[in-house]
Amino acid sequence: MTGTAGDDHADVVGMWVSADGHIRQELLPDGRYDEARGERHSAYTGRYTVTGSHLDYVDDTGFTATGDIRDAVLYHERLVLYREQKPS
């Protein structure tokens, strides 16, 4: 999975949440992300690209970060995020 087209992000798109729910990172199908921290909505926004199970982030301020998905867990720098399950 490479590139930035919407379909390329199908496996990562959705809400990723820290175990305590404090950090919520939404990966959007258009290659954008929106991360909330506690009560601070849109604390970080920017774009991401996916290569295999690796993510590269570029914040709208120019800050860069990386992440990797292993065993359905997103390891984003020092954060550990889990895919939010939608109620059935």
Buried (B, 14 or more C-beta within 10 A) or exposed (E): BEEEEEEBBEEBBBBBBBEEEEBBBBBBBEBBBBBBBEEEEEBBBBBBBBEEBEBEBBBEEEEEBEBEBEEEEBBBEEBEBEBEEEEE
